[in-house]
Amino acid sequence: MQSQRQEDPCPVPDSVLGDIFRTSPHGLRELVRTIPPFTRALLAVYCRGHAHLHSIGLTIASTCDKEDLINAGGDAGAQLYEQARQPRRDLLKLVAQDLI
């Protein structure tokens, strides 16, 4: 029998995830700031693990402390912290594509 890796559950309720998808790219940072800091870091790591949510994860990670991201995702959280702070032209454009 082949074992399947279970996907980590989303750390926020579906309603919050829906709000994230429905918000404008400019409003995303403000919306995610209403989520508790460690849960926000978990959400950034969760999004990083899903290709279609990657740019949203970067935007969320840009609102997180490094320590929270490391606690939420280990080395991947540390990398996410660094990636989220690199200058990104067209990041809002990428986020808009993910939100469509």
N, C-alpha and C positions, 0 to 999 in steps of 0.2 A: 504494500500500500504506500502511495506517495503522500508525504505530508506537505500541506500548503502553509505558507507563512501567512499568519493572520495580520491583516492591516491594522495599524494603530488607529484607534478611534479618534475622531476629530475632538479637540479639547474644548470646543464651544458648542452650544446647542445649534441645531439646524437653523433656527430663526436668526441667530447672530450671523451665521455663515451666509444666510440669504441676504441679510442687511449689507454685508460686506460686498456681495456680488452686485447688489442694486445701487450702491453708492457711487458717486462720481469719483474719478481718480483723485481729484483735488480734496474730496471729503474723506478719503480712506484713512489718512493719518489721524484725523480728528476722531473718527469713529472708533478706531482700534485703541485709542488712548482711554476709552471708557472701559476697556477690558483690563482686569487686574494684571499687573506686570508679569508674574510668572506664567499665567495662563496665556498671555500675549506671546511670550517667548515659546511656549509649547505650540501655539498656533503657527508662528513663523516657521518652526522646525517641521511641523506637519505639512505646511504649504510647500516647503522646499522639497519634500519627498514626492510631490505630485507635479509632473511637468507642466500641466496647464495652470498651476497656481504659483509657479516659481517667482514671477515678478511681484505678485501680491505678497508672497512670503518675504521678499527683499524689502518691500515697503514697510511691512509690519516689523521686520527685524531692525529697521532703521529707527524704530521707536523704543527699542529694548536696550537694557543694560547688558554689557558683555557677560557679567556673572550669571544673569538669568538665562541667557542663551546657552552658556556652557553647561549650566545645571540641567537645562531642558534637553540639550542635544549633544553634549560632550564635545569632541573634536569638530563634529559637523556644526554644532552651535557656534563654536569659535570661528570657523570658516565663514559661516553665515553673517556673523557680526562684521567681519572684515569686508566681505563682499557688499554688504548693505551700506558701507561707508565709503565705497569707491565712487568717484564722480561718474555719473551715468547720464549721458545724453539720452534723451528719448525714454527715460524710465516711465514717465507718465503715459507715454504712448503705449509702452508694453503693458502697463497696468490696465489701460483702457481696453486693450485687446483681450486680456484675461477676463475682464468684467463683461465682455460682450457675450 
